[in-house]
C-alpha cells in the first residue's frame, strides 16, 4: 500500500529519450546498437504499459520479452509513420491480448491454486499484491495505461495521447477519473486499517 500512496502524491519522473522511425529502420537492418538504444530508452514505459494491460507482474515481464523479440523480428516490415511508439504499443497490446485469451482457458484451474501462487511474493508482500490487483481492477484499461505511463514512466499527457492514438481530452479525463478512484481506494484502505 505504501507504493500506491507514493504514486498518488509523487510527481511524475522525468525522462529523456527520443524514439524515431530511423531507429526502428536501423533495427530492421539488424543494427544491434540501435536495438540496445531502443531497449534502454523504452523499457520502463513499455513495461508500465504492459503491466497496465496484464495487471500481473510475471505476465508483464514475459510479454515484455516477447515484445522485444517481435520488434526485432518485425522491424524490417515497419512503415515509417512518425509514430514508432504507437507501433510498439500495438505489438505489446496484441501480445497481451493473445496471452489473456490463452490464460482465460486455464483460469478455472488456477483459481484453485491461487493462494499458493509464487507471483504473490515476488515484488510485494501478499497484502500489497492483493491490494495491487484490487486497485488495478477498479480502473478500466485506458485508465490503467494512462496512469502507469504518466506516473511510472514519466510520459506527458500529450505523448500518451499521441502514442496511444487518443484525443488529449480523453487522456486527461481518464487520468483524472483513474486518479480519483485510486485516491478513494487508498483512503478507504487507510480508514479500514485503523
C-alpha positions as CSV (number, residue, x, y, z in Angstrom):
1,X,0.0,0.0,0.0
2,X,2.9,2.3,0.6
3,X,3.7,2.1,-3.1
4,X,0.2,3.4,-4.0
5,X,0.4,6.3,-1.6
6,X,3.7,7.3,-3.0
7,X,2.5,7.1,-6.6
8,X,-0.6,9.2,-5.9
9,X,1.3,12.0,-4.3
10,X,4.6,11.8,-6.3
11,X,5.5,14.0,-9.2
12,X,5.9,12.2,-12.5
13,X,9.5,11.1,-13.2
14,X,11.4,12.9,-15.9
15,X,12.7,11.0,-18.9
16,X,15.0,11.8,-21.8
17,X,14.5,9.8,-24.9
18,X,13.5,10.1,-28.5
19,X,12.5,7.1,-30.5
20,X,12.1,7.8,-34.2
21,X,11.4,5.9,-37.4
22,X,15.1,5.8,-38.3
23,X,15.9,3.9,-35.1
24,X,13.3,1.2,-36.0
25,X,14.6,1.1,-39.6
26,X,18.1,0.5,-38.2
27,X,16.8,-2.3,-36.0
28,X,15.2,-3.8,-39.2
29,X,18.6,-3.7,-40.8
30,X,19.9,-5.8,-37.8
31,X,21.8,-2.9,-36.1
32,X,22.4,-4.2,-32.6
33,X,23.4,-0.8,-31.3
34,X,20.0,0.6,-32.4
35,X,18.2,-2.2,-30.6
36,X,20.2,-1.6,-27.4
37,X,19.3,2.1,-27.7
38,X,15.7,1.3,-28.1
39,X,15.8,-1.1,-25.1
40,X,17.5,1.4,-22.8
41,X,15.0,4.2,-23.8
42,X,11.7,2.4,-23.7
43,X,12.0,-0.4,-21.3
44,X,10.3,1.4,-18.4
45,X,7.3,2.9,-20.2
46,X,6.8,-0.3,-22.2
47,X,6.8,-2.4,-19.0
48,X,4.4,0.1,-17.4
49,X,2.0,-0.1,-20.4
50,X,2.1,-3.9,-20.5
51,X,1.6,-4.1,-16.7
52,X,-1.5,-1.9,-17.1
53,X,-2.9,-4.4,-19.6
54,X,-2.0,-7.6,-17.8
55,X,-2.3,-6.5,-14.1
56,X,0.3,-9.2,-13.3
57,X,4.0,-8.7,-12.8
58,X,5.1,-12.1,-14.1
59,X,2.9,-12.0,-17.2
60,X,4.0,-8.4,-17.9
61,X,7.7,-9.4,-17.7
62,X,7.0,-12.3,-20.1
63,X,5.1,-10.2,-22.6
64,X,7.8,-7.5,-22.4
65,X,10.4,-10.0,-23.5
66,X,8.1,-11.3,-26.3
67,X,7.5,-7.7,-27.4
68,X,11.2,-7.2,-27.8
69,X,11.5,-10.4,-29.8
70,X,8.6,-9.3,-32.0
71,X,10.1,-5.8,-32.5
72,X,13.4,-7.4,-33.5
73,X,11.8,-9.8,-35.9
74,X,9.3,-7.4,-37.5
75,X,11.3,-4.2,-37.6
76,X,12.2,-4.8,-41.2
77,X,8.4,-4.6,-42.0
78,X,7.9,-1.3,-40.2
79,X,6.5,1.5,-42.3
80,X,7.7,5.0,-41.3
81,X,4.6,6.8,-40.0
82,X,6.2,9.1,-37.4
83,X,4.7,7.1,-34.5
84,X,7.1,4.3,-33.6
85,X,5.9,4.1,-30.0
86,X,2.3,3.6,-31.2
87,X,3.6,0.7,-33.3
88,X,5.5,-0.8,-30.3
89,X,2.5,-0.4,-28.0
90,X,0.3,-2.1,-30.6
91,X,2.6,-5.1,-30.7
92,X,2.6,-5.2,-26.9
93,X,-1.2,-4.9,-26.8
94,X,-1.7,-7.7,-29.3
95,X,0.7,-10.0,-27.4
96,X,-1.1,-9.1,-24.1
97,X,-4.5,-9.9,-25.7
98,X,-3.2,-13.3,-27.0
99,X,-1.8,-14.1,-23.6
100,X,-5.1,-13.1,-22.0
101,X,-7.1,-15.4,-24.3
102,X,-4.9,-18.4,-23.6
103,X,-4.9,-17.6,-19.9
104,X,-8.7,-17.4,-19.9
105,X,-8.8,-21.1,-21.0
106,X,-6.9,-22.2,-17.9
107,X,-8.3,-19.7,-15.4
108,X,-10.5,-22.2,-13.6
109,X,-7.6,-24.4,-12.8
110,X,-5.6,-21.6,-11.5
111,X,-8.3,-20.3,-9.1
112,X,-7.8,-23.5,-7.0
113,X,-4.1,-22.8,-6.7
114,X,-4.2,-19.0,-6.3
115,X,-3.2,-19.0,-2.7
116,X,-0.1,-20.9,-3.4
117,X,0.9,-18.9,-6.4
118,X,4.5,-17.7,-6.2
119,X,3.7,-14.4,-8.0
120,X,2.2,-13.1,-4.8
121,X,5.5,-13.0,-3.1
122,X,7.8,-11.7,-5.9
123,X,7.6,-7.9,-5.6
124,X,5.2,-7.2,-2.7
125,X,4.1,-9.0,0.4
126,X,0.8,-10.8,0.0
127,X,-1.4,-8.0,1.3
128,X,0.2,-5.5,-1.1
129,X,-0.1,-7.8,-4.0
130,X,-3.8,-8.4,-3.3
131,X,-4.3,-4.6,-2.9
132,X,-2.5,-4.1,-6.2
133,X,-4.8,-6.5,-8.0
134,X,-7.8,-4.9,-6.3
135,X,-6.8,-1.4,-7.1
136,X,-6.0,-2.1,-10.7
137,X,-9.3,-4.0,-11.2
138,X,-11.1,-0.7,-10.2
139,X,-9.5,1.0,-13.2
140,X,-10.5,0.4,-16.8
141,X,-7.8,-0.5,-19.3
142,X,-7.4,3.1,-20.5
143,X,-7.1,4.5,-17.0
144,X,-4.5,1.9,-16.0
145,X,-2.4,2.5,-19.2
146,X,-2.6,6.3,-18.9
147,X,-1.8,6.4,-15.1
148,X,1.1,3.9,-15.3
149,X,2.6,5.6,-18.4
150,X,2.4,9.0,-16.7
151,X,3.3,8.3,-13.1
152,X,5.7,5.4,-13.5
153,X,7.3,6.1,-16.9
154,X,7.1,9.9,-16.9
155,X,5.1,10.3,-20.2
156,X,3.5,13.6,-20.6
157,X,-0.3,13.5,-21.4
158,X,0.3,14.8,-25.0
159,X,2.8,11.9,-25.5
160,X,0.4,9.4,-24.2
161,X,-2.4,10.8,-26.5
162,X,0.0,10.5,-29.5
163,X,1.4,7.1,-28.7
164,X,-2.0,5.5,-27.8
165,X,-3.8,7.3,-30.6
166,X,-6.3,9.0,-28.3
167,X,-7.5,12.6,-28.2
168,X,-5.8,14.6,-25.4
169,X,-9.1,15.3,-23.8
170,X,-9.7,11.5,-23.5
171,X,-6.3,11.0,-21.9
172,X,-6.8,13.9,-19.4
173,X,-10.3,12.8,-18.4
174,X,-9.3,9.1,-18.0
175,X,-6.2,10.1,-16.0
176,X,-8.3,12.3,-13.7
177,X,-11.1,9.7,-13.2
178,X,-8.5,7.0,-12.6
179,X,-6.5,9.0,-10.1
180,X,-9.8,9.8,-8.2
181,X,-10.5,6.1,-8.0
182,X,-7.0,5.4,-6.7
183,X,-7.3,8.1,-4.1
184,X,-10.6,6.8,-2.9
185,X,-9.2,3.2,-2.7
186,X,-6.2,4.4,-0.7
187,X,-8.3,6.5,1.7
188,X,-10.7,3.6,2.2
189,X,-7.8,1.2,2.9
190,X,-6.2,3.7,5.3
191,X,-9.5,4.2,7.1
192,X,-10.2,0.5,7.4
193,X,-6.8,-0.4,8.7
194,X,-7.1,2.0,11.7
